[in-house]
Amino acid sequence: MANETCCAGCNRPNLPWAGRGTDLPIAGCRFTLYPMTDQFIDIILGALQKTDTSAVWSETDALSTVYRGRLPYVTDAVQALFLNAYRDGVHMALEGQFSKGCPGDVSGDSVLNREGEAPNAAAVEKIHFPVHCKLSLYPLGDADYIDQIAKVWYMAQDAGLNPVTIHYATRIEGDVQAVFRYLYQVCDLMDHTPTVHHYVLHFTMNCNSPTVEE
């Protein structure tokens, strides 16, 4: 087999990992940052340099960046990068997907020995601005997946994020800190739900959008 990286062959029933999630404690997020300004290079590179990635494995290519490690540190790094990139008045979007439990995942390319406080938490805790976010949760391996989706919808409601069901997604809004905290809580819930063997949480977040909504 030429390649057994994450999700390679996940749907092939003759493979030994088919039908179940991996037990590896590796969470990951692949994301792309879109600052809508001619200063986008400086903003992206500056945010990457300012974000402490010592608690995650990271790789950036022409399309995206991926962080892999334990869930609290992965979400910490993604949040910090978006907050470090923020500029007053600059329309910016972050598109990505958190995932854990892929049956084709492998043990390399990760940091799993980190303990203690997330390295970026204190540096970004005072950064606040409003965001809009749409998300789609895929609780794979659970026949009652719709019940899991309903749970996280009500979690958003309880968090005051004004969830609205839209075609193919749920839309939420609120302070950037609250939205990222919610994304972490969704992933953590799926991580501790025995019937969910593999989940993917796809999201798009933006700030300073020029679109006027009625």
Secondary structure, 3 states (H helix, E strand, C coil): CCCCCCCCCCCCCCCCCCCCCCCCCCEEEEEEEEECCCCHHHHHHHHHHHCCCCCCEEEECCCCEEEEECHHHHHHHHHHHHHHHCCCCCCEEEEEEEEECCCCCCCCCCECCCCCCCCCHHHHCCCCCEEEEEEEEEEECCCCHHHHHHHHHHHHHHCCCCCEEECCEEEEEEEHHHHHHHHHHHHHHHHCCCCCCEEEEEEEEEECCCCCCC
